[in-house]
């Protein structure tokens, strides 16, 4: 679901958007994703092999009282929702980075995460008129409504061809 600060629904579907179609203040429900234990362990085994990410038995006695997803896995889950439900494949030119990245609560196997995106800035480049910058605040919440992740994502997008 998408809403704008003026109460109007967006007129252009995400898959067809250009930079100027992202209205500052627009809030988008980007869907949900389930967190599976085998994926938590597989991701962490490969990229973040700390005991509380890869070993359920060791994790029971660890700082989180059980197995949790790597923060980087959580970021990857966010990115999948972001690409599937928010970022225009027509206009995306990649991104220069992420600001204010925070893991605010553990993500556990069995959790269902939902994502909310809010357009913070959508401005054309002063030096390259065919593109501009999109700044988006993204937040992930678990099934209990607790925020587990937050970041400000920066993307370069094409402007609408003239």
N, C-alpha and C positions, 0 to 999 in steps of 0.2 A: 504494500500500500504506500502511496506517496501523497503527501500533502505539502502545500506551500503556506507561507506565513499569511498570504492574502486569502487563504481558504479555497483556492482554486486547485483543481487537479492539473498535473502537467499535461500539456497538449501533445508532446512528442514522446513516443515510447523510447525506453533507454537504448535499445539496439539501433535506433535511428538518430540519436542525439549528436549534436555538436556542442562545443563549449557553451555557446550562448543559450542553449536549452536547459542548462542547469541553473535554476533560480536560487539565489542566496536565501536561506531560510527554509528551503524545501527539506522535508524529512521523509525518509524512505525506509519502509520495512523490507529488509533484504532476505527474508526467509529464515529457515532453520536448518541445522545440521546436527546429526547425532554423533556422539563421541564413543567410539568402540574401543574396548580394551586392547584387542589385537593391533589396532592401528596406533594406539598410544605407545605400546611397547615396540612395535616395528619402527615407528618414526624415531623414537628416542634411542633405540639400539643403534640406529644408523648415525644420528646427528647430535644427540644429547644424552649419552649413556650414564646418567646418574642413577643410583639405586632406587630413588623414589619415582623414577620414570619407567624403569625396566624390570624391576623385581618386586612383584606383589608382596611376597613374604617379607623382604627387607623393608619395603615401604610402610608396612604396618607399624614398625618400630621407629620410623623416620619422622621428620619434622611435620609432616602433613597428615599422619595417621592413616596412610593408605596411598595407593598408587595415584599419581596425578600426571596430566599431560604436560609435556614440555611447553614452555611459553612460546617457543618457535613453532611448535605444532599448532597451538592456538592461533598464532598469527597466520599460519598457512590456511587453517579453516576459515578465518576471516577473509583472506584473500579470495578463496573460492567463492564465497557468498558475494563478495564485492564485484568480482568479474561476472558472475552469473546474473546478478540482479540490479547492478548499478552502473558499472563502467561501460561506456559505449565502445563496442568493437569497431565501429565505423570511424571513430575519431581518436581513439587512444593512441598516443605516441610514447607511452611509457611514463615513468615517473622519476623525479629527482630525489625522492626520499620520503621518509616518514618522520614526523615530529611527535613529541609527547607520548611515546609508546609506553604503556603501563599494563602490567599484569596485576589486576587488583584483587583477585581471589583464585584459588586453585580450581582447575578444570579436571573433573574426574570421569573415568569411564562410566558410561550410562547417562551422562548429562546430555541434555538437548540445548544447544546454543541458538539464540536468535540474534540477529544483527539489525542495528538501526544506523542509518547514515544521514548526516545533516550537511547540506551544502553551506560552507563557511565563506567561500570566495570563488568567484568565476570571473576572471579578468583576462582580456586579450593582452598579448605581448606588445610592448611599445616598439620593439625592434623587429619582430617577425609577425606581421599581421595575419598570417595563415594559421596561427596557433595561440594558445594562451594557457593559463594556469588554473587548475581546479583544486581547491583545498576542501577536504571533506573530513568531518569528525565522524569516526566510526566507533561504535560500542557494541560489545557482545554481552549478552545476559544469559544466565543459565535458566533452567525451568522454574526456579524459585524466584526469579526476578532479580537476582544478585548480579551486579556488574562484575564481569570477570576479565575484561579487556577493554582498553581504550587507546586510541591513537588519532593523530591527524595525518591523513594520507594526501600526498601531493601528486598530481598527475598533470602531464602536458596533453592537451587535446587540440585537435584541429578546430578551426572556426568554420562556419558554414561557407561553402564555396560561393563565390559571387558570380 
